Amino acid sequence: MLALPTSRYCQHMRTTPSKLTRKYQAAIPEPVPACLQLMAGDSIAFGLPAASVVRMKLFTLDQELVLRKAGTLALRDRKAADRALRKLFAGALPGASG
């Protein structure tokens, strides 16, 4: 187990995204090992400070407020989003059920 340094060492860091692979491995983004003084082979633990849930939030946004396209979802993720929206709206809209 790795004891992480106190936050005073990493005050400049904010949330840094990482993607979980299909083998459930996470890549540690470049600035994190330096900030936390990690070395190859160190053991780390992942967790949340409190019980948490992921919530889907749906909203509309005026096209004029969109500055640029950041990217697209992979096909697998588009299908998952489509399933989640169909489940969310099941019975609420005509023809929306799965």
N, C-alpha and C positions, 0 to 999 in steps of 0.2 A: 504494500500500500504506500502511496506517495502522499506525504503531507505537503499541501500546497502553501506557497508563501502568502502572507497577509495581503490584503488588497492594496496597501500602500505601495507595493512593488509594481502594480499593474494599473494604476489609476487612469492611464490613457486608454486602456482597452475597453471596448464596448462589446456587445454581442457579435460573435464571429461565426458565420454560418459554416456548416459542414454537412456533407451528404452521407447517409448510411448506405453501404453497398448491399447487394443481394445476399452477401455472406454475413451481414450485420456487423461490418467493420466500419469504423469512422476514421476519416483522415483528419489529423489535427492541423488546422490552418497555420500557415507559416509564422505569424507573430506570436502564437500561443506558447510554443516550446521555449522560445527565448524569454518571454515575459515570466513564465513559471519555472524557468531554469530546469526544463525537462531534458533528459538525454535518452537516446535509443536504449530500449530495454527497461525503462522505468515502468512501473505499474501505476495505472491511474484508475480512479473510480468515477463513474458518471452517475448523476442523480439530480433530483429536483429538491429544492428546499422545503417543499410542501406538496401534498397530494394535488395533482393537477389534471385537467382535462383539456382536450383540444376542441375548440368551438369553431364551427363554420359560420362566417359572417358574410352576408350577401348584401350588396348595395349597388346602386346605380351611380354612374359618374359621367358627367357631361364630357363629351368627346373633346371639347375645347380645353379641358383641364389636363388631358393626357399630353405629356411633353415628348415622350418617345416610347417605343416598344422595347422592353427590357429583354424579352426572349419568348419562348413558347414552351408549353408543357410537352413532355415526352408522351407518346401515344398511350402508354400504360397509365400515366397520371391523368391524361385527358379522359380516359375511360373511367377511372376511379372518380374523378370529379363529376362526370356525367351521371354515374350511378348514385353518388351522394345527393346531387340535385334532384334526381328523379325520386329518390326516397324522401327527401325533404318536402317535395311538392306533391307527393302521391295523393290523389284524390282532391287536391286543391285546384288543379287546372285540368280542363278537358284534354284527354289524351296524354296526360303526364305520367300515368302509372306505368311501371316497368314492363 
